[in-house]
Amino acid sequence: MTQRKLLIVIGLTAFFAGASAYIFNHFNPWIGIILGISTAITSITYLQNQFKKNEK
């Protein structure tokens, strides 16, 4: 995984974490929680798969 891909993943994760916090505070808390959890799970799974590819 290149540094550029890693920065893109980190940037998208930070954006969606901020969006989930904004939605949690201003609109619907449950949607914010679901968006935050799904963002964390998706980014962790993606990073794990990328690091497994690099080990081979």
MOQUI-V593610 format. One record per residue. N is the residue number from 1. RES is the residue in one small letter. PHI is phi in radians with two decimals (999 if undefined). OMEGA is omega in degrees with one decimal (* if undefined). NEAR is the number of other C-alpha atoms within 12 Angstrom. Layout:
n->[N;N]
res->[RES;RES]
phi->[PHI;PHI]
omega->[OMEGA;OMEGA]
near->[NEAR;NEAR]
This chain:
n->[1;2;3;4;5;6;7;8;9;10;11;12;13;14;15;16;17;18;19;20;21;22;23;24;25;26;27;28;29;30;31;32;33;34;35;36;37;38;39;40;41;42;43;44;45;46;47;48;49;50;51;52;53;54;55;56]
res->[m;t;q;r;k;l;l;i;v;i;g;l;t;a;f;f;a;g;a;s;a;y;i;f;n;h;f;n;p;w;i;g;i;i;l;g;i;s;t;a;i;t;s;i;t;y;l;q;n;q;f;k;k;n;e;k]
phi->[999;-1.40;-1.12;-1.12;-1.12;-1.12;-1.15;-1.13;-1.10;-1.12;-1.12;-1.13;-1.11;-1.13;-1.08;-1.22;-1.17;-1.14;-1.13;-1.18;-1.16;-1.12;-1.11;-1.04;-1.37;-1.88;-2.15;-2.17;-1.05;-1.17;-1.16;-1.10;-1.14;-1.11;-1.11;-1.12;-1.17;-1.16;-1.12;-1.11;-1.12;-1.11;-1.20;-1.13;-1.09;-1.09;-1.13;-1.08;-1.14;-1.17;-1.24;-1.17;-1.10;-1.25;-1.28;-1.30]
omega->[179.9;179.0;-179.2;178.7;179.3;177.9;177.3;179.1;179.2;179.0;178.0;178.4;178.6;178.4;-178.3;174.7;176.1;178.1;179.8;177.2;178.3;178.6;178.9;-175.8;-170.4;-174.5;-174.5;-178.5;-176.9;178.0;176.6;178.4;-179.4;178.5;179.0;180.0;-179.6;176.5;-180.0;-178.6;-179.1;-178.1;178.1;179.0;179.4;-179.6;177.5;179.3;179.5;179.8;175.2;177.6;-177.1;-179.9;-176.8;*]
near->[18;12;10;10;16;19;15;17;24;21;17;19;26;18;19;26;26;19;24;27;24;20;20;20;15;13;14;16;17;17;20;23;23;21;25;27;19;18;28;23;16;21;27;18;15;21;23;16;15;18;16;12;11;11;9;7]
